[in-house]
Amino acid sequence: MTVANRKVYCTFPKELIKEPLLYNLGKNFNVIPNIRGASITDEVGLVYLELEGDEAEIEKAVQYLRERKVRVDDVVGDAAPPL
């Protein structure tokens, strides 16, 4: 198993803001989600997230988020996107 880190920028639509999707990442997949920054309103949730774990598990976790209608964009470089 190769431990990897992947930084992503997630946009949660209004209807998913109160669902424990990030909790589910740690529980259902062998990944450690680390919230690096967030801005949450009643209309949208923007989360800068670092995922640590096996590359295949990280990909499964990202796919889970996308299936739940979360927009997931990879962060390139070390700079955090504006929230």
FENSUL-V667528 format. One record per helix or strand of 3 or more residues. SS is the DSSP state (@ for helix, = for strand). FROM is the first residue (numbers start at 1). LEN is the number of residues. Records with the same first field share a line. If there is no record, write none. Layout:
SS: FROM-LEN ; FROM-LEN
This chain:
=: 3-11 ; 31-10 ; 44-11 ; 71-4
@: 14-3 ; 21-8 ; 55-13
